[in-house]
Amino acid sequence: MSISILGAGTVARTLATALSAKGHPILVGCRNLQSPNARALAALKNPGASLGSLQEAADSASLIILAINPWTEIERALSDLSPASLEGKTIVDLSNNIRFIDPPSLAFTDRSMGEYLQALLPKSHLVKTLNFLPAEMMVDPLTQGIDPAIMWLAGNHPEAKGRVGALLHDLGWKQIVDLGDMSQSRLQESMALIATRVVANILSTASKT
Ligand SMILES: NC(=O)c1ccc[n+]([C@@H]2O[C@H](COP(=O)([O-])OP(=O)(O)OC[C@H]3O[C@@H](n4cnc5c(N)ncnc54)[C@H](OP(=O)(O)O)[C@@H]3O)[C@@H](O)[C@H]2O)c1
């Protein structure tokens, strides 16, 4: 399974490091090979990870991890790519569209980000997972104290979910639960919102004491 990552920030660094350590060659696609993010990724000297353009990364892989932020930029970044480079492929969606107002809320009330992205890419097979965790906790859950190491995913395409499940196993997740089709990503994104509200509440309380 050839794997690429679109975007070169925090999540891309974490997943490229973990997956290349597991023997997966990873091509990370970025919009500017000289950006601070691209330089930070290159400085990691992961033996199995290399950098290229977004189009090269999309062309080269059968499984593509979307790691573009903020969420409002994802549609723009995807629309710059040749549609054929995404068709029929498994696309991992880790995104959240949380508006950081008081209290934090989701940008869409009628659909999830997962459903929105699947509608943007009707010929691709999107799978939502890992979105509610901070990047560093997406990998090696047992060493982070997440035990039992259970992760879940949602998406419309059973084989794509199987491929992403195998990838999650490689990241250290021991049991993968299939929540159902992409409409179930509403649950996953609500969980991320809860986590954000809890952190915001804790930080606000701490700042008053
Ligand atoms: N960080 C976390 O802990 C965490 C947790 C859960 C979910 N997520 C999700 O994971 C995804 C990636 O987050 P992140 O924290 O890794 O983001 P990040 O560190 O801010 O990196 C974002 C990347 O997106 C690229 N980008 C932004 N706009 C772009 C555009 N129009 N075209 C091409 N590339 C563009 C940036 O390019 P430059 O390098 O050129 O700036 C950068 O490489 C997001 O969907 C986020 O919601 C993150």
The ligand as an SDF file (V2000), in Angstrom:
LIG
                    3D

 48 52  0  0  0  0  0  0  0  0999 V2000
   -2.4680   18.9520   15.5740 N   0  0  0  0  0  0  0  0  0  0  0  0
   -3.2720   18.1540   16.2300 C   0  0  0  0  0  0  0  0  0  0  0  0
   -3.0250   17.8330   17.4060 O   0  0  0  0  0  0  0  0  0  0  0  0
   -4.5190   17.6050   15.5640 C   0  0  0  0  0  0  0  0  0  0  0  0
   -5.3870   16.7870   16.3040 C   0  0  0  0  0  0  0  0  0  0  0  0
   -6.5020   16.2460   15.6990 C   0  0  0  0  0  0  0  0  0  0  0  0
   -6.7800   16.5180   14.3730 C   0  0  0  0  0  0  0  0  0  0  0  0
   -5.9350   17.3420   13.6710 N   0  0  0  0  0  0  0  0  0  0  0  0
   -6.2560   17.5990   12.2590 C   0  0  0  0  0  0  0  0  0  0  0  0
   -5.1390   17.2030   11.4640 O   0  0  0  0  0  0  0  0  0  0  0  0
   -5.0560   18.0380   10.3170 C   0  0  0  0  0  0  0  0  0  0  0  0
   -3.6520   18.6580   10.2480 C   0  0  0  0  0  0  0  0  0  0  0  0
   -3.4570   19.4510   11.4000 O   0  0  0  0  0  0  0  0  0  0  0  0
   -2.0060   19.9670   11.8390 P   0  0  0  0  0  0  0  0  0  0  0  0
   -2.1040   20.2820   13.2800 O   0  0  0  0  0  0  0  0  0  0  0  0
   -0.9600   19.0510   11.3550 O   0  0  0  0  0  0  0  0  0  0  0  0
   -1.9130   21.3350   11.0510 O   0  0  0  0  0  0  0  0  0  0  0  0
   -0.6390   22.3180   10.9170 P   0  0  0  0  0  0  0  0  0  0  0  0
    0.4520   21.9060   11.7990 O   0  0  0  0  0  0  0  0  0  0  0  0
   -1.1920   23.6910   11.0310 O   0  0  0  0  0  0  0  0  0  0  0  0
   -0.1960   22.0540    9.3910 O   0  0  0  0  0  0  0  0  0  0  0  0
   -1.1090   22.3250    8.3700 C   0  0  0  0  0  0  0  0  0  0  0  0
   -0.4970   22.0730    7.0110 C   0  0  0  0  0  0  0  0  0  0  0  0
   -1.5000   22.4500    6.0490 O   0  0  0  0  0  0  0  0  0  0  0  0
   -0.8190   23.1570    5.0140 C   0  0  0  0  0  0  0  0  0  0  0  0
   -1.7630   24.0210    4.3040 N   0  0  0  0  0  0  0  0  0  0  0  0
   -2.5730   24.9760    4.8070 C   0  0  0  0  0  0  0  0  0  0  0  0
   -3.2900   25.5390    3.8190 N   0  0  0  0  0  0  0  0  0  0  0  0
   -2.9210   24.9130    2.6750 C   0  0  0  0  0  0  0  0  0  0  0  0
   -3.2990   25.0520    1.3050 C   0  0  0  0  0  0  0  0  0  0  0  0
   -4.2470   25.9320    0.8950 N   0  0  0  0  0  0  0  0  0  0  0  0
   -2.7140   24.2550    0.3960 N   0  0  0  0  0  0  0  0  0  0  0  0
   -1.7770   23.3500    0.7740 C   0  0  0  0  0  0  0  0  0  0  0  0
   -1.3680   23.1660    2.0470 N   0  0  0  0  0  0  0  0  0  0  0  0
   -1.9470   23.9530    2.9860 C   0  0  0  0  0  0  0  0  0  0  0  0
    0.2470   23.9450    5.7410 C   0  0  0  0  0  0  0  0  0  0  0  0
    1.1930   24.3510    4.7930 O   0  0  0  0  0  0  0  0  0  0  0  0
    2.5240   25.1760    5.1960 P   0  0  0  0  0  0  0  0  0  0  0  0
    3.4460   24.1660    5.8010 O   0  0  0  0  0  0  0  0  0  0  0  0
    2.9920   25.6980    3.8910 O   0  0  0  0  0  0  0  0  0  0  0  0
    2.0850   26.2380    6.1660 O   0  0  0  0  0  0  0  0  0  0  0  0
    0.7640   22.9010    6.7280 C   0  0  0  0  0  0  0  0  0  0  0  0
    1.7470   22.0800    6.1440 O   0  0  0  0  0  0  0  0  0  0  0  0
   -6.1760   19.0680   10.4500 C   0  0  0  0  0  0  0  0  0  0  0  0
   -7.2860   18.6080    9.7090 O   0  0  0  0  0  0  0  0  0  0  0  0
   -6.4900   19.0620   11.9370 C   0  0  0  0  0  0  0  0  0  0  0  0
   -7.8430   19.4140   12.2240 O   0  0  0  0  0  0  0  0  0  0  0  0
   -4.8310   17.9000   14.2370 C   0  0  0  0  0  0  0  0  0  0  0  0
  1  2  1  0
  2  3  2  0
  2  4  1  0
  4  5  1  0
  4 48  2  0
  5  6  2  0
  6  7  1  0
  7  8  2  0
  8  9  1  0
  8 48  1  0
  9 10  1  0
  9 46  1  0
 10 11  1  0
 11 12  1  0
 11 44  1  0
 12 13  1  0
 13 14  1  0
 14 15  2  0
 14 16  1  0
 14 17  1  0
 17 18  1  0
 18 19  2  0
 18 20  1  0
 18 21  1  0
 21 22  1  0
 22 23  1  0
 23 24  1  0
 23 42  1  0
 24 25  1  0
 25 26  1  0
 25 36  1  0
 26 27  1  0
 26 35  1  0
 27 28  2  0
 28 29  1  0
 29 30  1  0
 29 35  2  0
 30 31  1  0
 30 32  2  0
 32 33  1  0
 33 34  2  0
 34 35  1  0
 36 37  1  0
 36 42  1  0
 37 38  1  0
 38 39  2  0
 38 40  1  0
 38 41  1  0
 42 43  1  0
 44 45  1  0
 44 46  1  0
 46 47  1  0
M  CHG  2   8   1  16  -1
M  END
$$$$
